């Protein structure tokens, strides 16, 4: 219940300030526009288009998900959270907020991407759907624990992408492979190893995040 209350507080605060939403929206529009202008009239392959999709998603996440805990430090509400809730409860509330934000962000990107790029054609929709669902969850979990780490540092703006890149790189690589398979029309059973790796990544990151957050939050 306290985790939901924390999520509700963050969501209402975001609706008032629209910091993350505006940052994500502007970055998505600018990035996709730059890609379109760079391509011009050139025809690009379907696989390259699929790769560019996750590039947009990765950098959009970098621009909008870093303030999950930084905002608490800036408002001076960290001590209050220490007093009213357990670390696991706080992490759950922040994670739920980032999950909702990531799913909304990725849904918007995929829809906009599909409308603007004719070469982006998915043959196996279900495979892409599962990859997007589990991949977005992995991005949300990783971004939340990284945001908790950088909230304790002085160079918050530059530290986030530095930490996020090596942690998210395996996830992005497997998502690129699954997107390629879905474009080619490969079956879900034939992509079992990649999907299993994706799910294992999510489980490992979620478990490690809950185990480490207690030490990070009390530091």
The 8 nearest C-alpha neighbors of each residue, nearest first, counted from 0:
[[1, 3, 2, 4, 5, 88, 92, 6],
 [2, 0, 4, 3, 5, 88, 84, 92],
 [3, 1, 92, 88, 5, 0, 4, 91],
 [2, 4, 6, 0, 1, 5, 92, 7],
 [5, 3, 1, 7, 6, 2, 8, 0],
 [4, 6, 8, 2, 92, 3, 7, 1],
 [5, 7, 92, 3, 9, 4, 8, 96],
 [8, 6, 4, 10, 5, 9, 3, 11],
 [7, 9, 5, 11, 6, 10, 12, 4],
 [10, 8, 12, 6, 7, 11, 13, 5],
 [9, 11, 13, 7, 12, 8, 6, 14],
 [12, 10, 14, 8, 13, 9, 7, 15],
 [13, 11, 9, 15, 10, 14, 8, 16],
 [12, 14, 17, 10, 16, 15, 11, 9],
 [13, 15, 11, 17, 12, 16, 10, 20],
 [16, 14, 12, 13, 17, 11, 18, 10],
 [15, 17, 13, 18, 14, 12, 19, 11],
 [18, 16, 13, 20, 14, 21, 19, 15],
 [19, 17, 16, 21, 20, 22, 13, 63],
 [18, 20, 63, 22, 21, 17, 23, 64],
 [19, 21, 17, 23, 22, 18, 24, 63],
 [22, 20, 24, 18, 23, 19, 17, 25],
 [23, 21, 19, 25, 20, 24, 63, 26],
 [22, 24, 20, 26, 63, 21, 25, 59],
 [25, 23, 21, 27, 26, 22, 20, 28],
 [26, 24, 28, 22, 27, 23, 29, 21],
 [25, 27, 29, 23, 28, 24, 30, 59],
 [26, 28, 24, 30, 25, 29, 23, 31],
 [29, 27, 25, 31, 26, 30, 32, 24],
 [28, 30, 32, 26, 27, 31, 25, 33],
 [31, 29, 33, 27, 32, 28, 26, 34],
 [30, 32, 34, 28, 33, 29, 27, 35],
 [33, 31, 35, 29, 34, 30, 28, 36],
 [34, 32, 36, 30, 35, 31, 37, 29],
 [35, 33, 37, 31, 32, 36, 38, 30],
 [34, 36, 32, 38, 37, 33, 39, 31],
 [37, 35, 39, 33, 38, 34, 32, 31],
 [38, 36, 34, 35, 39, 33, 32, 41],
 [39, 37, 35, 41, 36, 34, 40, 42],
 [38, 40, 36, 41, 37, 35, 42, 34],
 [39, 41, 38, 42, 36, 35, 37, 43],
 [42, 40, 38, 39, 43, 37, 35, 44],
 [41, 43, 40, 44, 38, 118, 39, 45],
 [44, 42, 41, 47, 45, 48, 118, 38],
 [43, 45, 47, 46, 48, 42, 118, 119],
 [44, 46, 48, 118, 47, 119, 49, 43],
 [45, 47, 49, 48, 44, 179, 50, 182],
 [48, 46, 50, 44, 49, 45, 51, 43],
 [47, 49, 45, 51, 46, 50, 119, 52],
 [50, 48, 46, 52, 47, 51, 178, 45],
 [51, 49, 47, 52, 48, 53, 175, 46],
 [50, 52, 54, 48, 49, 53, 47, 55],
 [53, 51, 49, 55, 50, 54, 48, 56],
 [54, 52, 56, 55, 51, 50, 57, 49],
 [53, 55, 51, 57, 52, 56, 58, 50],
 [54, 56, 53, 52, 58, 57, 59, 51],
 [55, 57, 53, 59, 54, 58, 60, 52],
 [58, 56, 54, 60, 59, 55, 53, 61],
 [59, 57, 61, 60, 55, 56, 54, 62],
 [60, 58, 56, 62, 61, 57, 23, 55],
 [59, 61, 57, 58, 62, 63, 64, 56],
 [62, 60, 58, 59, 63, 64, 160, 57],
 [63, 61, 59, 60, 64, 58, 22, 23],
 [62, 64, 19, 23, 60, 22, 61, 65],
 [65, 63, 60, 66, 61, 62, 142, 67],
 [64, 66, 146, 67, 63, 61, 159, 62],
 [67, 65, 69, 68, 70, 64, 146, 63],
 [66, 68, 65, 69, 146, 70, 64, 93],
 [69, 67, 71, 70, 66, 147, 150, 146],
 [68, 70, 66, 150, 72, 71, 67, 73],
 [69, 71, 73, 68, 72, 66, 74, 67],
 [72, 70, 76, 74, 68, 69, 77, 73],
 [73, 71, 75, 69, 70, 74, 77, 76],
 [72, 74, 70, 71, 75, 69, 76, 77],
 [75, 73, 71, 76, 72, 70, 77, 69],
 [74, 76, 72, 73, 77, 71, 78, 79],
 [75, 77, 71, 79, 74, 78, 80, 72],
 [78, 76, 80, 79, 71, 75, 72, 81],
 [79, 77, 81, 80, 76, 82, 75, 83],
 [78, 80, 82, 76, 81, 77, 83, 75],
 [81, 79, 77, 83, 82, 78, 84, 76],
 [82, 80, 78, 79, 83, 84, 77, 85],
 [81, 83, 79, 80, 84, 78, 85, 77],
 [82, 84, 80, 81, 79, 85, 1, 78],
 [85, 83, 80, 82, 81, 88, 89, 86],
 [84, 86, 88, 87, 89, 81, 83, 82],
 [87, 85, 89, 88, 213, 90, 84, 216],
 [88, 86, 90, 89, 85, 91, 209, 213],
 [89, 87, 91, 2, 85, 86, 90, 84],
 [90, 88, 86, 92, 91, 87, 2, 93],
 [89, 91, 87, 93, 88, 92, 94, 86],
 [92, 90, 94, 88, 89, 93, 2, 95],
 [93, 91, 2, 6, 5, 95, 89, 94],
 [92, 94, 96, 90, 95, 91, 6, 89],
 [95, 93, 91, 97, 96, 92, 90, 143],
 [94, 96, 98, 92, 97, 93, 91, 99],
 [95, 97, 93, 94, 99, 98, 6, 100],
 [96, 98, 100, 94, 99, 95, 139, 101],
 [99, 97, 95, 101, 139, 100, 96, 94],
 [100, 98, 102, 96, 97, 101, 103, 95],
 [99, 101, 97, 103, 98, 102, 104, 96],
 [102, 100, 104, 98, 103, 99, 97, 105],
 [101, 103, 105, 99, 104, 100, 106, 98],
 [102, 104, 106, 100, 101, 105, 99, 107],
 [105, 103, 101, 107, 102, 106, 100, 108],
 [106, 104, 108, 102, 107, 103, 101, 109],
 [105, 107, 103, 109, 108, 104, 102, 110],
 [108, 106, 104, 110, 105, 109, 111, 103],
 [107, 109, 105, 111, 106, 110, 112, 104],
 [110, 108, 112, 106, 111, 107, 113, 105],
 [111, 109, 113, 107, 112, 108, 106, 114],
 [112, 110, 108, 114, 113, 109, 107, 115],
 [111, 113, 109, 115, 110, 114, 108, 116],
 [114, 112, 110, 111, 116, 115, 109, 119],
 [113, 115, 111, 112, 116, 110, 117, 109],
 [114, 116, 112, 113, 111, 117, 35, 119],
 [117, 115, 118, 119, 113, 112, 114, 48],
 [116, 118, 119, 115, 113, 120, 114, 112],
 [117, 119, 45, 116, 120, 44, 48, 43],
 [120, 118, 117, 116, 45, 48, 113, 49],
 [119, 121, 118, 182, 122, 45, 117, 113],
 [122, 120, 182, 123, 181, 124, 119, 184],
 [121, 123, 184, 182, 181, 124, 183, 120],
 [124, 122, 181, 184, 126, 125, 121, 127],
 [123, 125, 127, 126, 121, 128, 122, 181],
 [126, 124, 128, 127, 123, 129, 187, 181],
 [125, 127, 129, 128, 124, 123, 181, 187],
 [126, 128, 130, 124, 125, 129, 181, 131],
 [129, 127, 125, 131, 126, 130, 124, 132],
 [128, 130, 132, 126, 131, 127, 133, 125],
 [131, 129, 127, 128, 133, 132, 134, 126],
 [130, 132, 134, 128, 129, 133, 135, 127],
 [133, 131, 129, 135, 134, 130, 128, 136],
 [132, 134, 136, 130, 135, 131, 129, 137],
 [135, 133, 131, 137, 136, 132, 130, 138],
 [134, 136, 138, 132, 137, 133, 131, 139],
 [135, 137, 133, 139, 134, 138, 140, 98],
 [138, 136, 201, 134, 140, 135, 139, 141],
 [137, 139, 135, 141, 136, 140, 142, 134],
 [138, 140, 136, 142, 98, 137, 97, 141],
 [141, 139, 137, 143, 142, 138, 205, 136],
 [142, 140, 138, 143, 144, 139, 137, 145],
 [141, 143, 145, 139, 140, 144, 138, 146],
 [142, 144, 146, 140, 145, 141, 94, 139],
 [143, 145, 147, 146, 141, 142, 208, 148],
 [146, 144, 148, 142, 147, 143, 141, 149],
 [147, 145, 143, 65, 149, 144, 148, 142],
 [146, 148, 144, 145, 150, 68, 149, 143],
 [149, 147, 145, 146, 150, 151, 144, 215],
 [148, 150, 152, 151, 146, 155, 147, 145],
 [151, 149, 69, 147, 148, 152, 68, 146],
 [152, 150, 149, 148, 153, 147, 155, 218],
 [153, 151, 149, 150, 154, 155, 148, 158],
 [152, 154, 155, 151, 149, 150, 156, 158],
 [155, 153, 152, 156, 157, 158, 149, 159],
 [156, 154, 158, 149, 153, 157, 152, 159],
 [155, 157, 158, 154, 159, 160, 65, 149],
 [156, 158, 159, 155, 154, 160, 161, 162],
 [157, 159, 161, 155, 156, 160, 154, 162],
 [158, 160, 162, 161, 157, 163, 156, 149],
 [161, 159, 163, 162, 158, 164, 61, 157],
 [160, 162, 158, 159, 163, 164, 157, 165],
 [163, 161, 159, 160, 164, 158, 165, 166],
 [162, 164, 160, 166, 161, 167, 165, 159],
 [163, 165, 167, 166, 168, 162, 161, 160],
 [166, 164, 168, 167, 163, 162, 161, 169],
 [167, 165, 163, 164, 168, 162, 169, 141],
 [166, 168, 170, 164, 165, 169, 163, 171],
 [167, 169, 171, 165, 170, 164, 166, 172],
 [170, 168, 172, 171, 167, 173, 166, 165],
 [171, 169, 167, 173, 168, 172, 174, 197],
 [170, 172, 174, 168, 173, 169, 175, 167],
 [173, 171, 175, 169, 174, 170, 168, 176],
 [172, 174, 176, 175, 170, 171, 177, 169],
 [175, 173, 171, 177, 176, 172, 178, 170],
 [176, 174, 172, 178, 173, 177, 50, 171],
 [175, 177, 173, 179, 174, 178, 180, 172],
 [178, 176, 180, 174, 179, 175, 181, 173],
 [177, 179, 181, 175, 180, 176, 174, 127],
 [178, 180, 176, 182, 177, 181, 46, 175],
 [181, 179, 177, 183, 185, 178, 182, 184],
 [180, 182, 123, 184, 178, 183, 179, 127],
 [183, 181, 121, 122, 179, 184, 180, 178],
 [184, 182, 180, 181, 185, 179, 122, 121],
 [185, 183, 122, 123, 181, 182, 180, 186],
 [184, 186, 180, 183, 181, 189, 187, 123],
 [187, 185, 189, 188, 184, 190, 123, 126],
 [186, 188, 190, 189, 126, 191, 185, 125],
 [189, 187, 191, 190, 186, 185, 192, 194],
 [188, 190, 186, 187, 191, 185, 192, 193],
 [191, 189, 187, 188, 193, 192, 194, 186],
 [190, 192, 188, 194, 193, 189, 195, 187],
 [193, 191, 195, 194, 190, 196, 189, 188],
 [192, 194, 196, 195, 190, 191, 197, 173],
 [195, 193, 197, 191, 196, 192, 198, 190],
 [194, 196, 192, 198, 197, 193, 191, 199],
 [197, 195, 199, 193, 194, 198, 200, 192],
 [198, 196, 194, 200, 195, 199, 193, 201],
 [197, 199, 201, 195, 200, 196, 194, 202],
 [200, 198, 196, 202, 201, 197, 203, 195],
 [199, 201, 197, 203, 198, 202, 204, 196],
 [202, 200, 137, 198, 204, 199, 203, 205],
 [201, 203, 199, 205, 200, 204, 206, 198],
 [202, 204, 200, 206, 205, 201, 207, 199],
 [205, 203, 207, 201, 206, 202, 208, 200],
 [204, 206, 208, 202, 203, 207, 201, 140],
 [207, 205, 203, 209, 208, 204, 202, 210],
 [206, 208, 210, 204, 209, 205, 203, 211],
 [209, 207, 205, 211, 210, 206, 212, 204],
 [210, 208, 212, 206, 207, 211, 205, 87],
 [209, 211, 207, 208, 212, 206, 213, 214],
 [212, 210, 208, 213, 214, 209, 207, 215],
 [211, 213, 215, 209, 214, 208, 216, 210],
 [212, 214, 216, 211, 86, 215, 217, 210],
 [215, 213, 212, 217, 211, 216, 218, 210],
 [216, 214, 212, 218, 213, 217, 211, 148],
 [215, 217, 213, 214, 218, 212, 86, 147],
 [218, 216, 214, 215, 213, 81, 86, 212],
 [217, 215, 216, 214, 151, 213, 212, 148]]
